[in-house]
Amino acid sequence: MRYSAILFDVGDTLIGPRERFGSAYSRVFGEQGVELPPERFERAIRETWAAVAREIPPGVDRYGYHRGGEEAFWLRFAQASLARASDGEHPESIARSAVEALRDHFATPAAWRVYPDTVPVLRELREAGFRLGVVSNWDSRLPRVLDMLELTRYFDSIGVSHLEGLEKPAPEFFLRVLSRLDVAPERALHIGDVPELDLAGARAAGIDARLVDRHARLAPTHDALPDLTTLPTLARR
C-alpha cells in the first residue's frame, strides 16, 4: 500500500454538532434573559470566527494568543457574538454565565453526533493495518469529547492544537503527529474539510490530502469526497 497512516480532522469530518451553533447560543443566552433568534446568532458566530481569523496569524494557537487561555478566549468569543447578534453591548456577566453553560454543553456527548460512516471506516482502516491519527484545531476538551463518543480507541495519536501550542495549517502540527506514529510524510494521507487548513497545511508538510465535503459547500474543483465511505478503497490504491 502507498500509505501507512491516515490523519483526520475532527469537526465536520468525523463528528458534527447535533444542533446548529446558533440554536445553542440562542437557547443559552435566552436563559440569561437575552432573547434573539438562532439565525442572528448563526450569522454573528460566523462573523466572529472570521474576525478571529483576521486577528490571529495562521498556524498560531488561537486559545493561547491572548492572556487567559481558552477560558478567556471563549468569553471574548461569546461577548463578540452576542454584540454582533444584538447590535449592542451587554454586561460581561451575561456572557460569562452563558459561556459557562455553553462550554459545559459542548463538552458532553449529547452536543455531538458521530457521522454514520465514521466508525465503520475507522474500524476498516484499523483492520487493514493503517495507523490513524488526529490533527484538529480544537481546545483542550477534545480528548474528553472523543473519549465520551467512544472514538479514542481507533487512534494511535491525537493531536489537539491548544495542547500542541500551534494550529493547522502549520506543517509542524502534522509532522508532530506523524512522528509519534513513526510514519514518514510521503507515507501518509490527511482527510479534512477546510482547504486553507487541511489541504494547504498537509501539502506544505509533504503529506497527501483529500477533502470531505459533507455539506456540499466546496467548489467542484476541490474534488471532495461527500463522506468517508470510499476512503478505505482510496487508501489502499
Backbone torsions as a table, in degrees:
resi	resn	phi	psi	omega
1	MET	NA	146.9	179.8
2	ARG	-69.2	-38.3	-175.8
3	TYR	-104.2	145.4	173.1
4	SER	-109.3	-22.5	-177.1
5	ALA	-137.7	146.5	174.3
6	ILE	-122.1	126.7	176.4
7	LEU	-103.1	146.9	-177.9
8	PHE	-131.1	137.7	159.2
9	ASP	-70.8	169.0	179.9
10	VAL	-110.6	-64.9	-175.9
11	GLY	-63.6	128.1	-177.9
12	ASP	65.1	7.8	173.3
13	THR	-114.7	-53.8	178.6
14	LEU	-104.9	-35.6	-179.0
15	ILE	-136.1	164.3	175.6
16	GLY	-146.8	163.9	179.8
17	PRO	-70.3	144.7	177.6
18	ARG	-72.2	-29.6	174.8
19	GLU	-129.1	155.8	179.2
20	ARG	-61.3	145.8	-178.6
21	PHE	-58.2	-37.6	178.5
22	GLY	-61.8	-35.3	178.2
23	SER	-67.5	-41.8	178.8
24	ALA	-63.5	-44.6	179.1
25	TYR	-63.9	-42.2	-179.9
26	SER	-61.4	-43.5	-179.6
27	ARG	-65.1	-48.1	-175.6
28	VAL	-69.2	-43.3	178.4
29	PHE	-68.6	-29.2	175.0
30	GLY	-61.7	-34.9	176.7
31	GLU	-67.0	-20.3	177.3
32	GLN	-94.6	7.4	177.4
33	GLY	90.8	6.2	178.8
34	VAL	-107.5	100.9	-175.8
35	GLU	-91.9	109.9	178.3
36	LEU	-139.6	143.9	-177.4
37	PRO	-70.3	151.6	-179.9
38	PRO	-55.2	-35.5	-176.9
39	GLU	-62.2	-36.8	179.8
40	ARG	-69.3	-39.2	176.4
41	PHE	-68.3	-37.5	180.0
42	GLU	-59.9	-45.7	177.6
43	ARG	-64.8	-43.7	-177.9
44	ALA	-64.1	-38.5	178.9
45	ILE	-64.3	-43.4	177.2
46	ARG	-60.6	-43.0	-179.4
47	GLU	-66.2	-36.4	179.6
48	THR	-69.2	-41.6	175.8
49	TRP	-61.0	-39.3	178.6
50	ALA	-63.8	-38.3	178.2
51	ALA	-66.8	-38.7	176.8
52	VAL	-61.9	-43.1	-179.5
53	ALA	-64.0	-33.7	178.4
54	ARG	-73.3	-32.8	-175.6
55	GLU	-80.2	-40.7	-171.7
56	ILE	-100.3	126.2	-178.3
57	PRO	-59.1	145.9	178.4
58	PRO	-56.3	137.3	177.9
59	GLY	89.8	-11.3	-179.4
60	VAL	-89.6	137.3	-179.8
61	ASP	-63.1	112.3	-177.0
62	ARG	-65.1	-32.1	-175.8
63	TYR	-77.3	-18.2	178.9
64	GLY	-110.4	5.8	-174.5
65	TYR	-69.2	-40.5	177.7
66	HIS	-107.0	165.0	176.5
67	ARG	-65.1	147.4	176.1
68	GLY	104.5	-8.9	175.9
69	GLY	65.6	-157.1	-172.3
70	GLU	-69.1	-30.4	178.5
71	GLU	-63.0	-44.5	178.2
72	ALA	-67.7	-36.1	177.4
73	PHE	-58.8	-50.0	-176.4
74	TRP	-68.6	-30.1	175.4
75	LEU	-65.6	-46.7	177.8
76	ARG	-61.4	-40.4	-178.9
77	PHE	-63.3	-44.7	180.0
78	ALA	-65.4	-41.5	178.3
79	GLN	-61.4	-45.6	-178.5
80	ALA	-65.9	-40.6	179.9
81	SER	-65.7	-42.3	177.7
82	LEU	-62.7	-43.2	179.7
83	ALA	-62.0	-41.1	179.7
84	ARG	-70.3	-37.3	-178.3
85	ALA	-70.7	-32.4	-175.1
86	SER	-105.7	-3.0	-178.3
87	ASP	57.5	38.9	178.8
88	GLY	-173.3	172.6	-179.5
89	GLU	-94.0	150.7	177.3
90	HIS	-132.9	159.0	178.3
91	PRO	-57.6	141.8	-179.8
92	GLU	-58.5	-28.9	-177.8
93	SER	-60.5	-32.0	179.2
94	ILE	-67.5	-49.3	179.8
95	ALA	-64.6	-36.6	-178.7
96	ARG	-64.5	-43.2	178.1
97	SER	-67.2	-40.9	-178.3
98	ALA	-67.3	-41.3	-176.0
99	VAL	-68.1	-31.7	175.4
100	GLU	-63.0	-43.2	178.8
101	ALA	-67.5	-38.7	179.5
102	LEU	-66.6	-42.9	179.6
103	ARG	-65.0	-39.3	176.5
104	ASP	-62.8	-42.2	-178.7
105	HIS	-63.2	-48.6	-175.1
106	PHE	-78.2	-1.4	173.6
107	ALA	-97.8	9.2	-179.8
108	THR	-112.3	153.0	178.2
109	PRO	-65.2	-23.3	-179.9
110	ALA	-64.2	-21.1	-178.4
111	ALA	-81.3	-13.7	-171.0
112	TRP	-127.5	151.5	172.0
113	ARG	-123.6	137.8	175.1
114	VAL	-85.4	124.9	-179.2
115	TYR	-59.5	144.6	-172.8
116	PRO	-59.4	-26.8	-179.6
117	ASP	-86.7	-11.4	-172.3
118	THR	-61.9	-58.1	-175.6
119	VAL	-64.6	-45.5	177.3
120	PRO	-57.7	-38.6	-179.9
121	VAL	-70.5	-45.4	178.6
122	LEU	-60.6	-42.0	179.8
123	ARG	-63.9	-43.6	-179.6
124	GLU	-64.4	-40.4	178.9
125	LEU	-65.4	-41.5	177.1
126	ARG	-61.8	-44.7	-178.8
127	GLU	-65.8	-26.8	178.4
128	ALA	-81.3	-5.7	175.1
129	GLY	99.7	5.1	178.1
130	PHE	-74.6	144.1	169.6
131	ARG	-89.9	136.8	-172.8
132	LEU	-119.1	140.2	178.9
133	GLY	-139.8	161.6	176.1
134	VAL	-112.0	136.1	171.4
135	VAL	-131.1	98.3	-169.9
136	SER	-132.0	135.0	170.2
137	ASN	-81.6	102.3	-174.0
138	TRP	-156.6	163.5	177.1
139	ASP	-85.1	-173.3	-169.6
140	SER	-69.0	-7.6	-177.4
141	ARG	-83.6	-8.6	-175.2
142	LEU	-57.9	-45.7	179.8
143	PRO	-55.9	-38.6	178.5
144	ARG	-65.9	-42.0	179.2
145	VAL	-61.6	-45.5	179.6
146	LEU	-63.5	-37.0	176.3
147	ASP	-61.3	-49.4	-176.1
148	MET	-65.6	-29.9	178.1
149	LEU	-86.7	2.5	177.5
150	GLU	60.2	39.9	178.1
151	LEU	-105.6	-19.7	-175.9
152	THR	-55.4	-36.6	-174.7
153	ARG	-58.8	-22.0	-175.5
154	TYR	-86.3	-9.1	-171.4
155	PHE	-113.1	140.9	176.8
156	ASP	-88.1	-22.2	177.5
157	SER	-154.6	137.3	-179.7
158	ILE	-122.3	114.3	178.3
159	GLY	-100.6	120.6	-179.5
160	VAL	-117.8	125.3	-169.9
161	SER	-54.5	-47.3	-176.3
162	HIS	-66.3	-32.4	178.4
163	LEU	-76.9	-24.7	178.1
164	GLU	-87.9	-22.2	-179.4
165	GLY	82.9	15.7	175.2
166	LEU	-158.2	166.3	-173.1
167	GLU	-129.2	160.8	164.2
168	LYS	-60.7	140.2	16.7
169	PRO	-95.4	19.7	179.9
170	ALA	-58.7	120.4	-179.6
171	PRO	-57.5	-33.0	-178.1
172	GLU	-59.4	-32.3	179.0
173	PHE	-60.7	-48.7	178.3
174	PHE	-62.3	-43.5	-175.5
175	LEU	-67.8	-32.4	176.8
176	ARG	-62.3	-45.8	-179.4
177	VAL	-65.4	-42.2	178.5
178	LEU	-63.1	-36.6	178.6
179	SER	-61.7	-40.8	178.0
180	ARG	-67.9	-26.4	176.3
181	LEU	-83.9	-11.7	-176.9
182	ASP	59.9	46.2	-179.9
183	VAL	-128.9	135.8	178.4
184	ALA	-74.6	150.2	-178.0
185	PRO	-54.0	-39.3	-177.3
186	GLU	-70.8	-7.2	178.8
187	ARG	-106.7	15.8	-175.8
188	ALA	-124.7	154.9	175.7
189	LEU	-130.5	134.3	177.9
190	HIS	-111.6	138.9	178.9
191	ILE	-121.2	124.1	177.7
192	GLY	-153.2	-173.3	-173.4
193	ASP	-121.8	-5.1	-176.8
194	VAL	-116.8	115.2	-176.9
195	PRO	-55.4	-44.0	-174.9
196	GLU	-69.7	-23.1	-178.6
197	LEU	-103.4	-54.6	-173.1
198	ASP	-79.9	-49.2	-178.0
199	LEU	-69.6	-52.0	-176.5
200	ALA	-65.1	-44.2	-177.4
201	GLY	-65.8	-45.4	-179.6
202	ALA	-63.5	-46.1	-177.4
203	ARG	-66.0	-34.0	176.6
204	ALA	-65.1	-25.0	177.6
205	ALA	-89.5	2.4	-179.7
206	GLY	82.0	22.4	-177.2
207	ILE	-109.8	135.8	172.6
208	ASP	-64.7	151.8	-178.7
209	ALA	-148.0	147.4	171.7
210	ARG	-133.6	149.8	178.4
211	LEU	-100.0	148.5	169.7
212	VAL	-115.4	136.0	-174.2
213	ASP	-127.7	81.3	-174.7
214	ARG	-71.7	-18.9	-175.3
215	HIS	-115.2	14.6	177.1
216	ALA	52.5	49.3	-178.7
217	ARG	-100.2	-21.9	-171.6
218	LEU	-91.1	155.2	177.4
219	ALA	-68.3	149.6	179.9
220	PRO	-57.1	-25.1	-178.6
221	THR	-63.2	-19.0	179.1
222	HIS	-77.4	-13.7	179.3
223	ASP	50.1	47.0	-175.8
224	ALA	-78.9	152.2	174.6
225	LEU	-78.6	140.3	177.7
226	PRO	-71.9	-24.8	175.3
227	ASP	-161.4	-167.2	-174.9
228	LEU	-95.2	2.4	-170.6
229	THR	-54.4	-42.0	-176.1
230	THR	-88.7	0.5	-175.8
231	LEU	-59.6	-44.1	179.7
232	PRO	-58.8	-38.0	177.4
233	THR	-66.2	-44.5	179.3
234	LEU	-62.8	-39.9	-176.3
235	ALA	-68.2	-28.3	-178.1
236	ARG	-81.3	-18.0	-175.9
237	ARG	-66.1	NA	NA
